[in-house]
Amino acid sequence: MLDAAKTTQTQVETLLEINNIEVIYNHVILVLKGVSLNVPKGGITALLGGNGAGKTTTLKAVSNLLHSERGEVTKGSIIYRGKRVQDLEPAELVKMGVIQVMEGRHCFEHLTVEENLLTGFYTRSDGKAAMERDLELVYSYFPRLKERRRSQAGYTSGGEQQMIAIGRALMANPETILLDEPSMGLAPQLVEEIFEIVKDLNEKEGVSFLLAEQNTNVALRFAHYGYILENGRVVMDGPAAELRENPDVKEFYLGVSEEGRKSFRDVRSYRRRKRWLS
């Protein structure tokens, strides 16, 4: 079943290919150890795993933001639409349609909500009419931002700042969004709202997503395909629906076994007997 699903996935146009990459920080610390994954056009691909698994590093390897943290891809290749991109400047990736929404809801706190959104249009040159059209598109997905368009971004809530970050990415007219930990620090209701918007952007606007997320439960409900990272390696991948039903994923990442929900102590001890670590 899994092989058949993989075959189906390969029949879809692949936008992003990450082939056996290694990433080293400060010339010493090996963080990614041969990571490979594909992001198909029009899909939501989830990159799952705990804190320190290598999810953010994988996204930054794609967007070429590693150098600012003294990191570099030392092996393997990153291909976008058939072109090797790991040596490009981040701004060149943006012009190709690859935008990263950083972990932590970064925004320009001293600017208004609307001014923040308009900074996403900076790399484009298709005129004021396109800017106004896309701004209204963003507001149609985030009506709360329209209500607060004149408010200083630093005084908005965490959920609103996450909306600003995604809306600013949309203003760059992305083909692919790299979304890092969108649920972090948000109430469950807001998490659902953010992921519903991601789903709508994918289905209605055709935006492809590679999202890194610790909240495995919500990610696998909205994603089409998932990769699980541990200690810088992909240990499991497959269609999201199948990963949700996988006993290992259910027991360790969702805290549920055949006997029911487990305590944190039980889940933690399970680390020693996961099949992919044996």
JOTA-V646542 format. One record per backbone hydrogen bond with DSSP energy under -1.0 kcal/mol. NH is the residue of the N-H (numbers start at 1). CO is the residue of the C=O. If there is no record, write none. Layout:
BEGIN
{{NH;CO} {NH;CO}}
END
This chain:
BEGIN
{{5;1} {6;2} {7;3} {8;4} {9;5} {10;6} {12;9} {15;39} {16;39} {17;79} {18;37} {19;77} {21;35} {22;75} {23;32} {24;72} {25;29} {26;70} {28;25} {29;25} {31;23} {32;23} {33;232} {34;21} {35;21} {37;18} {39;16} {41;13} {43;40} {45;209} {46;225} {47;211} {48;227} {53;50} {58;54} {59;55} {60;56} {61;57} {62;58} {63;59} {65;60} {69;66} {70;67} {71;66} {72;24} {74;22} {75;22} {77;19} {79;17} {80;83} {81;15} {83;80} {85;78} {88;85} {93;89} {94;90} {95;91} {96;92} {97;94} {98;93} {99;176} {101;178} {109;107} {111;108} {113;151} {114;149} {116;112} {117;113} {118;114} {119;115} {120;117} {121;118} {122;119} {124;121} {131;127} {132;128} {133;129} {134;130} {135;131} {136;132} {137;133} {138;134} {139;135} {140;136} {141;137} {142;138} {145;142} {146;142} {147;143} {148;144} {149;146} {151;148} {153;111} {154;109} {155;152} {156;153} {161;157} {162;158} {163;159} {164;160} {165;161} {166;162} {167;163} {168;164} {169;165} {170;166} {171;167} {172;169} {173;170} {175;97} {176;97} {177;208} {178;99} {179;210} {180;101} {181;212} {184;181} {186;183} {191;187} {192;188} {193;189} {194;190} {195;191} {196;192} {197;193} {198;194} {199;195} {200;196} {201;197} {202;198} {203;199} {204;200} {205;201} {207;201} {208;175} {209;43} {210;177} {211;45} {212;179} {213;47} {216;214} {219;215} {220;216} {222;218} {223;219} {224;44} {225;44} {226;238} {227;46} {228;236} {229;48} {230;233} {232;53} {233;230} {235;228} {236;228} {238;226} {240;224} {243;239} {244;240} {250;246} {251;247} {252;248} {253;249} {254;249} {256;250} {257;260} {260;257} {262;255} {267;263} {268;264} {269;265} {270;266} {271;268} {272;269} {273;270} {277;274} {278;275}}
END
